[in-house]
Amino acid sequence: MAERGWSLGGALRGLFTSPTIDEGTWDDLETALLGADFGPDLTDELLDELRAKVAQFKTTDPADLKRMLREALEERLAAHDPTLTLSNRPAVVLVVGVNGVGKTTTIGKFAKFLTGYGRTVVVGAADTFRAAAVDQLATWAERAGVQVVRPQHAGQDPASVAYQTVQFAIDNNIDIAIIDTAGRLQTKAGLMDELGKVTRVIEKLAPIAETLLVLDGTTGQNGVAQAEAFFESAGVTGLVVTKLDGSAKGGFVLRVQQQTGIPIKLIGQGEGIGDLTGFTPHVFAASLVP
């Protein structure tokens, strides 16, 4: 995580109040973008585009450059549709990700987010390989005010818990079933085989509406590398980026979406139950470049 108090907006503030655009402006903008975790390739791409626009419009006003930067970011952020596909009843959402990214807490926050829109929700504790995960999920479900389906006995097969959760949703006319999954087994192949089994069992009852991969925004590119197996094998339909406190690492959001071709659908910007929100490119670009 960047130092406390650092943000892209703060780093840019002085740059856009200077009297003119000069080489120092471009150097400072490059430093700000790299500091916000845009990465060298995307930073170079943005700088080339902005230099071309500044030349095209023959402007020397930093306010014009600021507007161009915000528009360039918004255009890229909006290249993928962030809409959650939850029209099925029940809409089944599989939540995947490596251990430690905040997957279980994200499920609790997502449940709260959905109940805020009047949806009924049940969560399924199918991460049965980690004893603490079931109790942790139950605690977050209670905070969110939703029901939870637990394993009926220690070591119950995860696919069985997932099946029971979807069946519970069907029997009780619940709108959305969110299924927690394991984040680590002894091998990647074992983990993906287990997720494949969960998927096949669920789809005997209902199609999977979304498979959301949770990424930790503070780990940047390392987090993406850790999640490669999920991209390749888990049929991911959307990304959830957590731990985005302020805009310090905001560039990671754009970078991971461009790199994977998978849309960001939710972002978490705090520790509270209400700190997960839908992703809106216009709003996020404005928060990066206020």
C-alpha positions as a Python dict, from the first residue, in 0.01 Angstrom:
ca = {
    (1, 'M'): (0, 0, 0),
    (2, 'A'): (123, 351, -71),
    (3, 'E'): (205, 574, 223),
    (4, 'R'): (-88, 695, 429),
    (5, 'G'): (-233, 1015, 287),
    (6, 'W'): (-93, 959, -63),
    (7, 'S'): (-340, 969, -351),
    (8, 'L'): (-325, 1017, -724),
    (9, 'G'): (-549, 1321, -692),
    (10, 'G'): (-316, 1477, -436),
    (11, 'A'): (-11, 1405, -649),
    (12, 'L'): (-178, 1570, -950),
    (13, 'R'): (-311, 1877, -769),
    (14, 'G'): (1, 2089, -798),
    (15, 'L'): (64, 1971, -1151),
    (16, 'F'): (-268, 2104, -1281),
    (17, 'T'): (-240, 2441, -1106),
    (18, 'S'): (89, 2532, -1271),
    (19, 'P'): (69, 2807, -1536),
    (20, 'T'): (161, 2596, -1839),
    (21, 'I'): (231, 2246, -1970),
    (22, 'D'): (605, 2183, -1997),
    (23, 'E'): (842, 1885, -1974),
    (24, 'G'): (827, 1906, -1596),
    (25, 'T'): (452, 1854, -1621),
    (26, 'W'): (499, 1532, -1816),
    (27, 'D'): (767, 1407, -1576),
    (28, 'D'): (542, 1474, -1276),
    (29, 'L'): (245, 1309, -1446),
    (30, 'E'): (452, 999, -1521),
    (31, 'T'): (566, 981, -1158),
    (32, 'A'): (206, 1019, -1034),
    (33, 'L'): (72, 745, -1262),
    (34, 'L'): (348, 501, -1171),
    (35, 'G'): (292, 579, -802),
    (36, 'A'): (-78, 494, -843),
    (37, 'D'): (13, 147, -978),
    (38, 'F'): (-76, 202, -1344),
    (39, 'G'): (242, 15, -1436),
    (40, 'P'): (502, 123, -1696),
    (41, 'D'): (322, -3, -2009),
    (42, 'L'): (-13, 161, -1935),
    (43, 'T'): (159, 477, -1811),
    (44, 'D'): (353, 508, -2139),
    (45, 'E'): (35, 443, -2338),
    (46, 'L'): (-155, 716, -2151),
    (47, 'L'): (130, 967, -2182),
    (48, 'D'): (163, 908, -2557),
    (49, 'E'): (-211, 956, -2606),
    (50, 'L'): (-218, 1273, -2395),
    (51, 'R'): (86, 1424, -2567),
    (52, 'A'): (-84, 1366, -2902),
    (53, 'K'): (-407, 1532, -2784),
    (54, 'V'): (-225, 1829, -2635),
    (55, 'A'): (-46, 1877, -2968),
    (56, 'Q'): (-367, 1826, -3167),
    (57, 'F'): (-557, 2093, -2974),
    (58, 'K'): (-252, 2319, -2940),
    (59, 'T'): (-319, 2378, -2572),
    (60, 'T'): (-75, 2477, -2300),
    (61, 'D'): (-339, 2489, -2025),
    (62, 'P'): (-290, 2221, -1752),
    (63, 'A'): (-666, 2229, -1690),
    (64, 'D'): (-716, 2091, -2043),
    (65, 'L'): (-462, 1817, -1971),
    (66, 'K'): (-647, 1726, -1650),
    (67, 'R'): (-976, 1693, -1838),
    (68, 'M'): (-809, 1485, -2111),
    (69, 'L'): (-657, 1253, -1851),
    (70, 'R'): (-992, 1200, -1678),
    (71, 'E'): (-1162, 1130, -2012),
    (72, 'A'): (-886, 888, -2120),
    (73, 'L'): (-920, 695, -1794),
    (74, 'E'): (-1299, 686, -1809),
    (75, 'E'): (-1295, 564, -2170),
    (76, 'R'): (-1066, 274, -2078),
    (77, 'L'): (-1252, 191, -1757),
    (78, 'A'): (-1581, 180, -1951),
    (79, 'A'): (-1449, -58, -2217),
    (80, 'H'): (-1610, -352, -2033),
    (81, 'D'): (-1965, -373, -1900),
    (82, 'P'): (-1965, -368, -1516),
    (83, 'T'): (-2329, -475, -1485),
    (84, 'L'): (-2395, -772, -1256),
    (85, 'T'): (-2605, -1040, -1426),
    (86, 'L'): (-2852, -1140, -1155),
    (87, 'S'): (-3184, -1183, -1335),
    (88, 'N'): (-3220, -1559, -1277),
    (89, 'R'): (-3415, -1679, -975),
    (90, 'P'): (-3229, -1789, -787),
    (91, 'A'): (-2927, -1608, -928),
    (92, 'V'): (-2628, -1818, -820),
    (93, 'V'): (-2301, -1633, -760),
    (94, 'L'): (-1979, -1831, -713),
    (95, 'V'): (-1706, -1632, -533),
    (96, 'V'): (-1347, -1748, -593),
    (97, 'G'): (-998, -1626, -507),
    (98, 'V'): (-680, -1717, -323),
    (99, 'N'): (-684, -1720, 56),
    (100, 'G'): (-608, -1386, 218),
    (101, 'V'): (-768, -1152, -39),
    (102, 'G'): (-1075, -1090, 177),
    (103, 'K'): (-1303, -1335, -5),
    (104, 'T'): (-1519, -1429, 292),
    (105, 'T'): (-1562, -1072, 417),
    (106, 'T'): (-1640, -964, 61),
    (107, 'I'): (-1928, -1213, 50),
    (108, 'G'): (-2075, -1058, 366),
    (109, 'K'): (-2042, -710, 221),
    (110, 'F'): (-2188, -822, -113),
    (111, 'A'): (-2486, -974, 69),
    (112, 'K'): (-2542, -643, 248),
    (113, 'F'): (-2509, -455, -82),
    (114, 'L'): (-2776, -674, -241),
    (115, 'T'): (-3020, -651, 52),
    (116, 'G'): (-2988, -274, 20),
    (117, 'Y'): (-3158, -314, -318),
    (118, 'G'): (-3437, -523, -170),
    (119, 'R'): (-3299, -863, -274),
    (120, 'T'): (-3325, -1168, -51),
    (121, 'V'): (-2995, -1353, -10),
    (122, 'V'): (-2856, -1679, 128),
    (123, 'V'): (-2484, -1753, 154),
    (124, 'G'): (-2332, -2100, 139),
    (125, 'A'): (-2023, -2189, 345),
    (126, 'A'): (-1865, -2426, 92),
    (127, 'D'): (-1504, -2349, 190),
    (128, 'T'): (-1503, -2658, 409),
    (129, 'F'): (-1126, -2707, 383),
    (130, 'R'): (-1065, -2415, 621),
    (131, 'A'): (-1234, -2467, 957),
    (132, 'A'): (-1243, -2098, 1047),
    (133, 'A'): (-1400, -2001, 714),
    (134, 'V'): (-1745, -2137, 803),
    (135, 'D'): (-1766, -1945, 1132),
    (136, 'Q'): (-1622, -1632, 971),
    (137, 'L'): (-1879, -1643, 692),
    (138, 'A'): (-2161, -1701, 941),
    (139, 'T'): (-2052, -1392, 1136),
    (140, 'W'): (-2055, -1176, 823),
    (141, 'A'): (-2390, -1321, 714),
    (142, 'E'): (-2534, -1222, 1053),
    (143, 'R'): (-2399, -868, 1011),
    (144, 'A'): (-2556, -852, 666),
    (145, 'G'): (-2887, -985, 797),
    (146, 'V'): (-2897, -1286, 564),
    (147, 'Q'): (-2926, -1661, 612),
    (148, 'V'): (-2633, -1901, 586),
    (149, 'V'): (-2617, -2268, 491),
    (150, 'R'): (-2343, -2444, 687),
    (151, 'P'): (-2189, -2788, 637),
    (152, 'Q'): (-2395, -3053, 815),
    (153, 'H'): (-2080, -3219, 946),
    (154, 'A'): (-1705, -3158, 959),
    (155, 'G'): (-1529, -3220, 630),
    (156, 'Q'): (-1849, -3226, 423),
    (157, 'D'): (-1786, -3216, 50),
    (158, 'P'): (-1790, -2850, -72),
    (159, 'A'): (-2005, -2937, -375),
    (160, 'S'): (-2262, -3090, -140),
    (161, 'V'): (-2282, -2766, 65),
    (162, 'A'): (-2314, -2564, -256),
    (163, 'Y'): (-2597, -2790, -374),
    (164, 'Q'): (-2780, -2756, -41),
    (165, 'T'): (-2745, -2377, -58),
    (166, 'V'): (-2901, -2351, -404),
    (167, 'Q'): (-3174, -2597, -306),
    (168, 'F'): (-3246, -2384, 3),
    (169, 'A'): (-3277, -2077, -219),
    (170, 'I'): (-3519, -2258, -451),
    (171, 'D'): (-3730, -2397, -166),
    (172, 'N'): (-3754, -2060, 10),
    (173, 'N'): (-3793, -1835, -297),
    (174, 'I'): (-3468, -1652, -221),
    (175, 'D'): (-3345, -1422, -498),
    (176, 'I'): (-2969, -1474, -479),
    (177, 'A'): (-2744, -1755, -352),
    (178, 'I'): (-2380, -1663, -293),
    (179, 'I'): (-2139, -1956, -261),
    (180, 'D'): (-1802, -1929, -84),
    (181, 'T'): (-1530, -2158, -222),
    (182, 'A'): (-1188, -2284, -122),
    (183, 'G'): (-892, -2061, -199),
    (184, 'R'): (-617, -2318, -168),
    (185, 'L'): (-564, -2691, -195),
    (186, 'Q'): (-236, -2876, -222),
    (187, 'T'): (-216, -2819, -598),
    (188, 'K'): (-371, -2574, -843),
    (189, 'A'): (-505, -2873, -1036),
    (190, 'G'): (-677, -2999, -721),
    (191, 'L'): (-831, -2661, -655),
    (192, 'M'): (-962, -2623, -1009),
    (193, 'D'): (-1096, -2980, -1008),
    (194, 'E'): (-1285, -2900, -687),
    (195, 'L'): (-1430, -2579, -835),
    (196, 'G'): (-1529, -2771, -1146),
    (197, 'K'): (-1713, -3023, -933),
    (198, 'V'): (-1891, -2745, -740),
    (199, 'T'): (-1998, -2589, -1070),
    (200, 'R'): (-2130, -2914, -1216),
    (201, 'V'): (-2331, -2995, -903),
    (202, 'I'): (-2484, -2646, -880),
    (203, 'E'): (-2583, -2651, -1246),
    (204, 'K'): (-2801, -2957, -1186),
    (205, 'L'): (-3031, -2714, -1005),
    (206, 'A'): (-2967, -2373, -1160),
    (207, 'P'): (-2723, -2199, -1395),
    (208, 'I'): (-2439, -1998, -1242),
    (209, 'A'): (-2515, -1630, -1301),
    (210, 'E'): (-2173, -1490, -1205),
    (211, 'T'): (-1833, -1623, -1104),
    (212, 'L'): (-1661, -1337, -925),
    (213, 'L'): (-1287, -1339, -861),
    (214, 'V'): (-1173, -1138, -558),
    (215, 'L'): (-840, -955, -593),
    (216, 'D'): (-653, -762, -324),
    (217, 'G'): (-580, -413, -462),
    (218, 'T'): (-279, -369, -233),
    (219, 'T'): (-91, -665, -384),
    (220, 'G'): (-104, -528, -740),
    (221, 'Q'): (55, -744, -1005),
    (222, 'N'): (151, -1014, -754),
    (223, 'G'): (-218, -1064, -684),
    (224, 'V'): (-293, -1108, -1052),
    (225, 'A'): (-14, -1366, -1082),
    (226, 'Q'): (-157, -1558, -783),
    (227, 'A'): (-500, -1564, -947),
    (228, 'E'): (-386, -1685, -1291),
    (229, 'A'): (-525, -2036, -1237),
    (230, 'F'): (-871, -1890, -1172),
    (231, 'F'): (-858, -1686, -1492),
    (232, 'E'): (-764, -1996, -1689),
    (233, 'S'): (-996, -2251, -1536),
    (234, 'A'): (-1278, -2106, -1328),
    (235, 'G'): (-1489, -1929, -1592),
    (236, 'V'): (-1455, -1591, -1421),
    (237, 'T'): (-1721, -1341, -1535),
    (238, 'G'): (-1629, -1043, -1315),
    (239, 'L'): (-1367, -904, -1079),
    (240, 'V'): (-1403, -766, -727),
    (241, 'V'): (-1111, -546, -620),
    (242, 'T'): (-1082, -507, -242),
    (243, 'K'): (-874, -288, -9),
    (244, 'L'): (-878, 16, -237),
    (245, 'D'): (-849, 271, 42),
    (246, 'G'): (-850, 607, -135),
    (247, 'S'): (-699, 624, -484),
    (248, 'A'): (-345, 525, -389),
    (249, 'K'): (-361, 206, -597),
    (250, 'G'): (-642, 310, -830),
    (251, 'G'): (-435, 241, -1139),
    (252, 'F'): (-445, -128, -1058),
    (253, 'V'): (-819, -131, -1132),
    (254, 'L'): (-767, -18, -1490),
    (255, 'R'): (-455, -228, -1538),
    (256, 'V'): (-612, -556, -1426),
    (257, 'Q'): (-923, -499, -1636),
    (258, 'Q'): (-719, -426, -1949),
    (259, 'Q'): (-483, -716, -1885),
    (260, 'T'): (-749, -980, -1823),
    (261, 'G'): (-1031, -853, -2043),
    (262, 'I'): (-1267, -925, -1752),
    (263, 'P'): (-1483, -639, -1618),
    (264, 'I'): (-1453, -496, -1269),
    (265, 'K'): (-1799, -536, -1116),
    (266, 'L'): (-1749, -442, -749),
    (267, 'I'): (-1492, -247, -550),
    (268, 'G'): (-1426, -244, -178),
    (269, 'Q'): (-1285, 73, -27),
    (270, 'G'): (-1297, 9, 348),
    (271, 'E'): (-1345, -243, 626),
    (272, 'G'): (-1712, -180, 711),
    (273, 'I'): (-2010, -391, 609),
    (274, 'G'): (-2129, -113, 375),
    (275, 'D'): (-1793, -52, 205),
    (276, 'L'): (-1850, -262, -108),
    (277, 'T'): (-2007, -81, -403),
    (278, 'G'): (-2087, -139, -766),
    (279, 'F'): (-1823, -19, -1010),
    (280, 'T'): (-1909, 295, -1208),
    (281, 'P'): (-1635, 402, -1454),
    (282, 'H'): (-1738, 771, -1458),
    (283, 'V'): (-1739, 796, -1078),
    (284, 'F'): (-1412, 606, -1042),
    (285, 'A'): (-1233, 819, -1302),
    (286, 'A'): (-1356, 1133, -1124),
    (287, 'S'): (-1223, 1000, -793),
    (288, 'L'): (-881, 937, -950),
    (289, 'V'): (-863, 1279, -1114),
    (290, 'P'): (-1086, 1508, -902),
}
